Amino acid sequence: MKIITLCGSLKYQKQLMEIAENLAVDGWCVLTPVWSVSNRRVDAHTIENFKRAHLKRIDMSDAVFIANIDGYIGDSTREELEYAKSKGKHVMFYMNS
């Protein structure tokens, strides 16, 4: 089973979870971003930890899956894409219209 990291804007959390489910059904082991589901305050240190952890997920993956939802790819997702390319990871895209 191959490992894939899902990358995309967390403002599309519901759609990202649907994409993750579909990838899992297709036989991938899916690593997803972490988002806060509580009302806790997320400070700069925590955000940096989340970013480093997500890059580690990319390191562990065979591929990345970039979710381009409603034509939006934010700065963080662009950075993750460039990081994945620099590591020679296979890149796949999801686009909706």
Contacts in CASP RR format, 6 or more apart in sequence:
PFRMAT RR
TARGET T0000
AUTHOR 0000-0000-0000
METHOD contacts of the structure
MODEL  1
MKIITLCGSLKYQKQLMEIAENLAVDGWCVLTPVWSVSNRRVDAHTIENF
KRAHLKRIDMSDAVFIANIDGYIGDSTREELEYAKSKGKHVMFYMNS
1 27 0 8 1.000
1 28 0 8 1.000
1 29 0 8 1.000
2 27 0 8 1.000
2 28 0 8 1.000
2 29 0 8 1.000
2 62 0 8 1.000
2 63 0 8 1.000
3 28 0 8 1.000
3 29 0 8 1.000
3 30 0 8 1.000
3 31 0 8 1.000
3 60 0 8 1.000
3 61 0 8 1.000
3 62 0 8 1.000
3 63 0 8 1.000
4 23 0 8 1.000
4 28 0 8 1.000
4 29 0 8 1.000
4 30 0 8 1.000
4 31 0 8 1.000
4 61 0 8 1.000
4 62 0 8 1.000
4 63 0 8 1.000
4 64 0 8 1.000
4 65 0 8 1.000
4 92 0 8 1.000
5 30 0 8 1.000
5 31 0 8 1.000
5 32 0 8 1.000
5 54 0 8 1.000
5 57 0 8 1.000
5 58 0 8 1.000
5 60 0 8 1.000
5 61 0 8 1.000
5 63 0 8 1.000
5 64 0 8 1.000
5 65 0 8 1.000
5 84 0 8 1.000
6 16 0 8 1.000
6 19 0 8 1.000
6 20 0 8 1.000
6 23 0 8 1.000
6 30 0 8 1.000
6 31 0 8 1.000
6 32 0 8 1.000
6 33 0 8 1.000
6 64 0 8 1.000
6 65 0 8 1.000
6 67 0 8 1.000
7 33 0 8 1.000
7 54 0 8 1.000
7 58 0 8 1.000
7 64 0 8 1.000
7 65 0 8 1.000
7 66 0 8 1.000
7 67 0 8 1.000
7 77 0 8 1.000
7 80 0 8 1.000
7 81 0 8 1.000
7 84 0 8 1.000
8 16 0 8 1.000
8 33 0 8 1.000
8 66 0 8 1.000
8 67 0 8 1.000
8 69 0 8 1.000
8 73 0 8 1.000
8 74 0 8 1.000
8 76 0 8 1.000
8 77 0 8 1.000
8 80 0 8 1.000
9 67 0 8 1.000
9 69 0 8 1.000
9 72 0 8 1.000
9 73 0 8 1.000
9 74 0 8 1.000
9 76 0 8 1.000
9 77 0 8 1.000
10 16 0 8 1.000
10 33 0 8 1.000
10 35 0 8 1.000
12 67 0 8 1.000
12 69 0 8 1.000
12 70 0 8 1.000
12 72 0 8 1.000
13 35 0 8 1.000
15 67 0 8 1.000
15 69 0 8 1.000
15 96 0 8 1.000
16 32 0 8 1.000
16 33 0 8 1.000
16 67 0 8 1.000
16 69 0 8 1.000
17 32 0 8 1.000
19 65 0 8 1.000
19 67 0 8 1.000
19 94 0 8 1.000
20 30 0 8 1.000
20 32 0 8 1.000
23 30 0 8 1.000
23 65 0 8 1.000
24 30 0 8 1.000
31 57 0 8 1.000
31 60 0 8 1.000
31 61 0 8 1.000
33 50 0 8 1.000
33 54 0 8 1.000
34 50 0 8 1.000
34 53 0 8 1.000
34 54 0 8 1.000
36 42 0 8 1.000
42 50 0 8 1.000
51 76 0 8 1.000
54 80 0 8 1.000
55 80 0 8 1.000
55 83 0 8 1.000
58 64 0 8 1.000
58 80 0 8 1.000
58 83 0 8 1.000
58 84 0 8 1.000
58 87 0 8 1.000
58 89 0 8 1.000
59 87 0 8 1.000
61 84 0 8 1.000
61 89 0 8 1.000
62 89 0 8 1.000
62 90 0 8 1.000
63 89 0 8 1.000
63 90 0 8 1.000
63 91 0 8 1.000
63 92 0 8 1.000
64 80 0 8 1.000
64 81 0 8 1.000
64 84 0 8 1.000
64 89 0 8 1.000
64 90 0 8 1.000
64 91 0 8 1.000
64 92 0 8 1.000
65 92 0 8 1.000
65 93 0 8 1.000
65 94 0 8 1.000
66 73 0 8 1.000
66 77 0 8 1.000
66 80 0 8 1.000
66 81 0 8 1.000
66 91 0 8 1.000
66 92 0 8 1.000
66 93 0 8 1.000
66 94 0 8 1.000
67 77 0 8 1.000
67 94 0 8 1.000
68 93 0 8 1.000
68 94 0 8 1.000
68 95 0 8 1.000
68 96 0 8 1.000
69 94 0 8 1.000
69 96 0 8 1.000
70 96 0 8 1.000
71 95 0 8 1.000
71 96 0 8 1.000
73 81 0 8 1.000
81 91 0 8 1.000
84 91 0 8 1.000
85 91 0 8 1.000
END
